[in-house]
């Protein structure tokens, strides 16, 4: 009975929480935070920034005066910035559907793979996107090797095992963006022959309903991506 009462109190607190997310629909950092909130069942108000025109709202500048970047989570008037920091805050604040494992070692491993993606995979994929010729060939080889290493972190259907966990949430965007990079550049980076587990994870993750429903429109991103690549290539030559 005591436990039931405590849970009821916490449910009432969660229900009255004011949660706002300042983000950008075309960016994966905001998407990461939305996935975490959706998995937890947390209701929130989404405030989209006009970053295509570099119009940063007074609210964004107020709540993130240091970096002036999205996403920013505002929980009962208190701001939290940086996507990975926000996801861990969400996981610690709302206990339902834990994202990080309970075991300290497993938590450290999850953080390792998340940092590995942030430090290496993202940069390697962008290098394939932004270069041509020999530089692009070298970037492609490096990206494939890095992603093969990343594949080793899979524990089953997802990095979290049979359910989506912390690593899936913070790195799952690459399953969507890699496909667009491949289409724009005409280069195959991930395939079922060389990276069967990662290819399967891409599909498993993108098939999850809450993942699909928050993805930005692919055609719009493709159009913007093609223009951006042309600008990068022109600048480099």
Number of C-alpha atoms within 10 A of each C-alpha: 6 7 8 9 10 11 12 12 12 14 13 11 10 15 11 11 15 15 19 19 22 23 25 21 18 20 16 22 20 22 24 24 25 26 22 26 19 14 17 17 12 17 15 17 12 16 17 17 21 14 16 10 7 8 9 16 15 10 14 20 14 11 21 20 11 9 11 16 19 24 28 26 30 19 15 11 12 12 18 19 21 17 21 19 12 20 25 15 14 21 19 13 10 16 11 12 14 17 25 22 15 9 8 10 10 13 14 13 15 22 16 14 23 19 16 17 19 14 11 15 22 18 14 21 23 16 19 23 26 19 21 16 8 9 12 17 15 15 21 22 13 18 23 20 14 18 21 17 14 17 18 13 17 17 12 12 18 22 23 21 12 10 13 22 20 25 23 26 24 25 21 23 20 18 20 18 17 19 15 19 23 16 13 16 16 10 15 13 19 20 13 10 8 12 17 14 19 23 16 15 20 22 13 14 22 17 12 11 9 15 20 13 11 14 18 16 10 13 10 10 15 16 11 13 16 17 12 14 18 13 12 14 13 9 8 10 7
